[in-house]
Amino acid sequence: MRECKKCRVEILDDSSICPLCSSVLEVAGEHPQCAGYPDVKAVSRKLGFVVRLYSFVAIVTETVLIILNYLFFSGIWWSAISGISILYCFITLNYSLQKNKGYKTVIVVQVVGAVLLMIAADYIVGYRGWSVNYVLPGAILLLEATIAILMIVNASNWQSYMLMQILTVLVSCACVLLWKFRVIKDPILTFLALAVSLCMLLGTLIFGERKAKTELKRRFHV
């Protein structure tokens, strides 16, 4: 192994010239000032410790809340809501912080988890339908706004968000079916979400032209 005294890096192959500054390399000795590879395992261990610490605190906290809810029961098991919220935070901490998860997947998982949390809370406090009438289509609109912002920020690779757009269209259509089966009573936000998702996807297909077609072929092999 050789090292460059100027750049302070170690060269793993048998090169005699530094690929960065073209200086002559020297045989590596015990020089701590030279940069090495970062300790990736140390970062993983820290994240693992944070997750375990949160799990311990969460279990103790939820146990105390369940006991308090049982002792001072007032007709609502509000401890179930706190438990679901703690579980959602655990999923966020354990899943979203993993480096091998793409941010698109993380965004979708977070939105889906939040919607399920609201639906569960609606059922626990006495189902009134606000979770499916307003939260569900509202989450679709929020996801559409997020996609639009990401497409603007990442303009050079905007076509990569088409799959998320198709997903929002499918979920919006599912919400219309829920309205047909009278699960959703107030369809205003539902139809608004469907209209916005369709318009965004249609605009992407029309103005995207070749890039949009290439992305569809790459995703669906059509």
Secondary structure, DSSP 8 states (H G I E B T S, - for coil): -EEETTTTEEE-SS-SB-TTT--B-EE--S-TTSB----HHHHHHHHHHHHHHHHHHHHHHHHHHHHHHHHT--S--HHHHHHHHHHHHHHIIIIIT-TTS-HHHHHHHHHHHHHHHHHHHHHHT---SHIIIIIHHHHHHHHHHHHHHHHHHTGGGGGGGHHHHHHHHHHHHHHHHHHHTTS-S--HHHHHHHHHHHHHHHHHHHHHHHHHHHHHHHHH--
